[in-house]
Amino acid sequence: MIFGSIAALIRGLCIDLCGKPQFVVYEEPGQAAVDGLIPWNAMVLSAGQDEDNETMVDCIRRAYSEWKKTEPPIEETGKVMLPSCVALCDNNNISAFFWIDSDFDAVQKRLVEKDASPRTEMIVREEAVVNTHTRAEVLKNRIVLVTGGAQGVGEEIAINLAAGGALVFIADINLEGARKLVKTINEAEKRTAALALKVNVSDEASVMAMCNTLAEKSGGLDLCVSNAGVLMAGSALEQELEEFKFVTEVNYTAFFIISKHAARLMRLQHRTAPRWKTDIIQINSKSGLEGSNRNGAYAGGKFGGIGLTASFALELVEYNIKVNAICPGNFLDSPLWSDPEKGLFVQYLKAGKAPDAKNIADVRAYYESKVPMKRGCTGKDLVRAIYYIVEQEYETGQAVPVTGGQIMLH
């Protein structure tokens, strides 16, 4: 097993014991491996790296039972004792350390200080009545991945989810842009609220590496927002095949790749946290619900994404993974639309998609006139839908329109 997978299993155990998010950070043992030094109070996991998942799950649970015997019993009910450090030992050789806490900055502090003192956590129990305070913290300390998060709609999603208390991994092929956004978010939130990862969503090896790095840095994944996408408008009679393939590869095939590897990581957590629910959300489009004139590559990929969403939902519910899509209306104020050279206003003016439009202002007015609420969609509109999907534990396989009434439910 790779260390990211082991981190996810350890995280799952801790979540299962206390019922709330945890963070697990992988550390190479360094000099400790040579000296054979294991921090006092660390939980010792005796297992080889090549163990299969089920064997590793049993090893982790046995290790926790043995570790718990060495700690003073908790007299107060409603609390549980959790380890802060797990030492992975293979034939008495230290292979890795995993540091654990309920807050990302706290776990980083433990790693630096080598503080393996046990933690006492309150156990979160399900309430019969909806708690409005809990609703406001639906994403607090959740580990979130946003692909295509360095700019545009993805940037707005990342900023909003970080403001909601999540740790957001901003994954983008534009690593420099992701790093700049991370700096902005962390300064605004005054904590480590975001981290940057480089990924090419249409390259499976790149996605695999990203998911393992994410797991090593945080322990797992609670919410995957598959947002990366491209749009190249063109007539079915004129568009080049290479353009069609490129749009389909990013908007359709990449959603499969992202879902595959995000779900594998979530399934690992499920093995040790069977009651914990996780989410995969595709940022789709209203074009995935009604088609788009002279924009077939984009709409076709989005239609396909809804088919994948429904199919993945049926399969992954076994692991408490919910899969849904959000179908927003047009983000008229985003760079995608308003860029003076490559924006959709320019593309659609050239393609003649807005009847009788003479300029960009005419194109915008045409698209606003099609919306009952007379405006484009915003990042806040979309993020509210994300909150709904994550909080709603009894829904999966849905395509949720956020279109100002332009597309209505049937």
C-alpha positions in Angstrom: 0.0 0.0 0.0 1.1 3.6 -0.6 1.4 5.8 2.5 -1.6 8.0 1.4 -3.8 4.9 1.5 -2.7 4.1 5.0 -3.3 7.7 6.1 -6.9 7.4 4.7 -7.5 4.3 6.7 -6.1 5.8 9.9 -8.2 8.9 9.4 -11.3 6.8 8.9 -10.8 5.0 12.2 -10.5 8.4 14.0 -13.6 9.7 12.3 -15.5 6.6 13.1 -14.6 6.9 16.8 -15.5 10.6 17.3 -17.9 11.3 14.4 -16.2 14.4 13.1 -13.4 15.3 10.6 -9.8 14.5 11.4 -6.5 15.4 9.7 -3.6 12.9 9.2 -0.2 14.0 7.9 2.4 11.6 6.7 6.0 12.0 7.7 9.1 10.1 6.6 10.8 8.7 9.8 14.2 10.2 8.9 16.7 9.8 11.7 14.1 8.1 13.9 14.2 5.1 11.6 17.9 4.8 12.2 17.7 5.3 16.0 14.5 3.3 16.4 12.9 6.1 18.3 9.1 6.1 18.5 7.5 9.1 20.3 6.0 8.3 23.7 2.3 7.7 23.6 2.4 6.9 19.9 0.1 4.1 18.6 2.3 1.4 17.0 1.0 -0.2 13.9 2.9 -3.4 13.1 2.3 -4.1 9.4 4.1 -4.3 6.1 3.5 -1.8 3.4 2.4 -4.5 1.0 -0.6 -5.6 3.1 -3.9 -5.6 1.4 -6.7 -3.3 2.5 -8.6 -5.7 4.7 -5.5 -6.9 6.4 -4.4 -3.3 7.1 -7.9 -2.4 8.4 -7.6 -5.3 10.9 -4.1 -4.3 11.9 -5.2 -0.7 12.5 -8.1 -1.7 14.7 -6.0 -4.1 16.7 -3.3 -1.5 17.1 -5.9 1.0 18.5 -7.3 -1.6 20.9 -3.8 -2.3 22.2 -2.9 1.4 22.4 -6.1 2.3 24.3 -5.2 -0.3 27.0 -2.0 1.7 27.8 -3.9 5.0 28.4 -5.9 6.0 31.4 -9.6 5.2 31.0 -12.0 8.1 30.3 -14.4 8.4 33.2 -16.7 11.0 31.5 -19.2 9.6 29.1 -19.6 11.0 25.7 -15.8 11.2 25.1 -13.3 9.1 23.3 -9.5 8.8 23.5 -7.7 9.2 20.2 -4.0 8.9 19.2 -2.0 11.9 17.9 0.7 9.8 16.3 0.8 6.4 14.6 4.2 4.8 14.0 4.1 2.2 11.1 6.6 -0.5 11.9 7.6 -3.3 9.5 9.6 -6.1 11.1 10.5 -3.6 14.0 11.8 -1.0 11.4 10.0 2.3 11.4 8.5 2.9 8.0 6.5 6.1 8.6 4.8 8.3 11.1 1.3 9.6 10.8 0.4 12.7 12.9 -3.3 13.3 13.7 -5.5 16.1 15.1 -8.9 17.6 14.5 -7.5 20.9 13.1 -5.0 21.1 10.2 -2.7 23.7 11.8 -2.8 21.8 15.1 -1.6 18.6 13.4 1.2 20.5 11.7 2.2 21.8 15.1 2.2 18.3 16.5 4.5 17.2 13.7 7.0 20.0 14.2 7.0 19.5 18.0 6.8 15.7 17.9 3.9 15.9 20.3 2.3 12.5 20.5 0.2 13.1 23.6 -3.3 11.5 23.4 -6.4 13.5 22.6 -9.8 13.4 24.3 -12.6 14.3 21.8 -16.3 14.7 22.4 -18.3 12.2 20.4 -20.7 13.8 17.8 -24.0 12.1 17.9 -26.8 12.4 15.4 -29.6 14.8 16.5 -33.3 14.2 15.9 -33.9 17.9 15.3 -32.1 20.0 12.7 -29.6 22.2 14.5 -29.2 25.6 12.8 -25.8 26.1 14.3 -24.6 22.8 12.9 -25.9 23.7 9.5 -23.6 26.8 9.4 -20.6 24.5 10.0 -21.5 21.8 7.5 -18.0 22.2 5.8 -15.9 23.0 8.9 -12.7 21.0 8.9 -13.8 19.0 5.9 -11.1 18.1 3.4 -12.1 19.5 0.0 -10.6 19.1 -3.5 -11.5 21.7 -6.2 -10.2 21.0 -9.7 -9.7 23.9 -12.0 -9.7 26.0 -8.8 -7.1 28.6 -9.7 -9.4 31.0 -11.6 -12.9 31.8 -12.7 -15.8 29.8 -11.1 -13.3 27.4 -9.4 -11.6 30.4 -7.6 -15.0 31.5 -6.3 -15.8 28.0 -5.1 -12.4 27.7 -3.3 -12.7 31.1 -1.6 -16.2 30.4 -0.3 -15.6 26.9 0.9 -12.4 28.0 2.7 -14.5 30.8 4.3 -16.9 28.0 5.5 -14.1 26.4 7.5 -12.9 23.7 5.0 -9.3 22.9 4.1 -9.4 23.4 0.3 -6.9 21.8 -2.1 -6.8 23.9 -5.1 -5.8 21.7 -8.0 -5.0 23.2 -11.3 -2.7 22.8 -14.3 -1.8 26.4 -13.6 0.2 25.7 -10.4 1.4 29.3 -10.1 -2.1 30.6 -10.2 -3.2 28.1 -7.6 -0.3 29.1 -5.3 -1.2 32.8 -5.6 -4.9 32.1 -4.7 -3.8 29.9 -1.7 -1.7 32.8 -0.4 -4.7 35.1 -0.7 -7.1 32.7 1.0 -4.7 31.8 3.9 -4.0 35.5 4.6 -7.8 36.3 4.6 -8.7 33.3 6.8 -5.7 33.7 9.1 -5.1 29.9 9.1 -4.0 27.2 6.7 -7.3 27.1 4.8 -6.0 26.1 1.3 -3.1 24.2 -0.3 -2.1 24.1 -4.0 -1.7 21.0 -6.1 -0.7 20.7 -9.8 -2.9 18.3 -11.9 -3.8 17.6 -15.5 -7.3 16.3 -15.1 -7.2 14.4 -18.4 -4.0 12.6 -17.5 -4.8 9.6 -15.2 -1.2 9.3 -13.8 -1.3 13.0 -12.9 -4.7 12.5 -11.1 -3.4 9.5 -9.2 -0.3 11.3 -8.0 -2.5 14.3 -6.9 -4.8 12.1 -4.9 -1.9 10.3 -3.1 -0.2 13.7 -2.3 -3.5 15.0 -1.0 -3.9 11.9 1.3 -0.3 12.2 2.6 -0.8 15.9 3.4 -4.2 15.6 5.0 -5.3 12.0 5.4 -8.2 11.7 3.0 -11.0 13.5 1.2 -14.6 14.5 2.2 -15.7 16.5 -0.8 -14.5 16.4 -4.4 -15.7 19.3 -6.6 -14.9 18.4 -10.2 -14.9 21.8 -11.7 -12.2 21.9 -14.4 -13.7 22.4 -17.8 -13.2 24.1 -21.2 -15.5 25.5 -23.8 -15.0 25.9 -27.5 -18.1 27.0 -29.4 -18.5 25.7 -32.9 -21.0 24.6 -35.5 -21.5 20.8 -36.0 -20.9 21.6 -39.6 -17.6 23.4 -39.1 -15.9 22.5 -35.8 -12.6 20.7 -36.1 -12.5 17.1 -34.7 -9.4 18.0 -32.6 -11.4 20.8 -30.9 -14.3 18.4 -30.3 -12.0 15.8 -28.8 -10.3 18.3 -26.5 -13.5 19.6 -25.1 -14.9 16.1 -24.6 -11.6 14.9 -22.9 -11.7 17.7 -20.3 -15.4 18.0 -19.7 -16.4 14.3 -19.8 -13.5 11.9 -19.7 -11.7 13.8 -17.0 -14.8 13.7 -14.8 -14.5 9.9 -14.9 -10.8 10.0 -14.1 -11.3 12.4 -11.1 -14.3 10.4 -9.8 -12.5 7.1 -10.1 -9.5 8.2 -8.0 -11.4 10.4 -5.6 -13.8 7.6 -4.9 -11.0 5.1 -4.3 -9.7 7.4 -1.6 -13.1 7.8 -0.1 -13.7 4.1 -0.2 -10.5 3.5 1.8 -11.9 5.9 4.5 -15.2 4.0 4.4 -13.4 0.8 5.4 -12.7 2.2 8.8 -15.5 4.9 8.9 -18.5 3.1 7.5 -21.0 5.7 8.7 -19.1 8.8 7.3 -20.7 10.3 4.2 -18.6 11.8 1.5 -19.4 13.7 -1.7 -18.4 14.0 -5.4 -20.0 17.0 -7.1 -19.6 17.7 -10.8 -20.0 21.4 -11.8 -22.0 20.7 -14.9 -24.1 23.3 -16.8 -27.6 24.2 -17.9 -26.3 23.1 -21.3 -26.2 19.5 -19.8 -30.0 19.8 -19.4 -31.2 21.4 -22.6 -28.4 21.4 -25.2 -26.7 24.4 -26.7 -26.9 25.7 -30.2 -23.6 25.6 -32.1 -21.9 24.3 -28.9 -22.4 20.6 -29.3 -19.0 19.4 -27.9 -19.6 21.3 -24.7 -23.2 20.3 -24.3 -22.6 16.7 -25.3 -19.9 16.3 -22.6 -22.1 17.9 -20.0 -25.0 15.6 -20.9 -22.6 12.7 -20.6 -21.5 14.0 -17.2 -25.0 13.8 -15.9 -25.2 10.2 -17.1 -21.9 9.5 -15.3 -23.2 11.2 -12.2 -26.4 9.1 -12.0 -24.4 5.9 -12.8 -21.6 6.6 -10.3 -24.3 7.4 -7.6 -25.9 4.0 -8.0 -22.5 2.2 -7.6 -20.8 4.3 -4.9 -23.7 4.6 -2.5 -22.5 1.3 -1.2 -19.5 3.2 0.3 -21.6 6.2 1.5 -20.3 8.3 -1.3 -23.0 10.6 -2.7 -22.6 11.8 -6.3 -24.5 14.8 -7.7 -24.1 17.4 -10.3 -24.9 21.1 -10.2 -26.1 22.7 -13.4 -25.5 26.5 -13.1 -26.7 29.1 -15.6 -24.4 31.4 -17.4 -21.6 33.2 -15.3 -21.9 36.4 -17.3 -19.3 38.3 -15.2 -16.7 35.6 -15.3 -13.5 35.7 -17.5 -15.0 32.8 -19.4 -17.7 35.1 -20.7 -16.1 38.6 -20.5 -12.5 38.1 -21.7 -12.1 40.6 -24.5 -10.3 38.2 -26.8 -11.4 34.7 -26.1 -14.6 35.2 -23.9 -17.9 33.7 -24.8 -19.4 37.0 -25.6 -16.8 37.4 -28.4 -17.2 33.8 -29.5 -21.0 33.9 -29.6 -21.0 37.2 -31.4 -18.8 35.7 -34.1 -20.8 32.4 -34.2 -24.1 34.3 -34.5 -25.6 32.7 -31.4 -27.4 35.9 -30.3 -29.9 36.9 -33.1 -29.4 40.4 -34.5 -26.6 41.2 -32.0 -24.3 43.9 -33.2 -21.8 44.0 -30.3 -20.9 42.4 -27.0 -23.5 44.4 -25.1 -26.2 43.1 -27.3 -25.0 39.5 -26.7 -25.1 40.0 -22.9 -28.6 41.6 -23.1 -29.8 38.6 -25.1 -28.6 36.1 -22.6 -29.9 38.1 -19.6 -33.3 38.3 -21.3 -33.6 34.5 -21.3 -33.4 34.4 -17.5 -36.5 35.0 -15.4 -34.4 36.7 -12.7 -32.7 38.8 -15.4 -29.1 38.2 -14.3 -26.4 35.7 -14.7 -25.4 33.1 -12.1 -22.8 33.9 -9.5 -20.3 31.9 -7.5 -22.4 32.5 -4.3 -25.4 31.0 -6.1 -23.4 27.9 -6.9 -21.8 27.5 -3.5 -25.2 27.6 -1.8 -26.1 24.5 -3.9 -22.8 22.8 -2.8 -23.8 23.4 0.8 -27.2 21.9 0.2 -25.8 18.8 -1.4 -23.3 18.1 1.3 -25.8 18.7 4.1 -28.6 16.7 2.4 -27.7 13.2 3.4 -30.7 11.6 1.6 -30.0 12.6 -1.9 -27.7 11.2 -4.6 -27.6 11.0 -8.4 -29.3 14.4 -9.0 -28.6 17.2 -11.4 -29.5 20.4 -9.5 -30.3 23.4 -11.6 -29.1 26.8 -10.4 -30.3 28.9 -13.4 -32.5 31.8 -12.1 -35.6 29.9 -13.3 -34.3 29.4 -16.9 -34.4 25.7 -16.4 -37.0 24.3 -14.0 -37.3 20.9 -12.4 -39.6 18.3 -14.0 
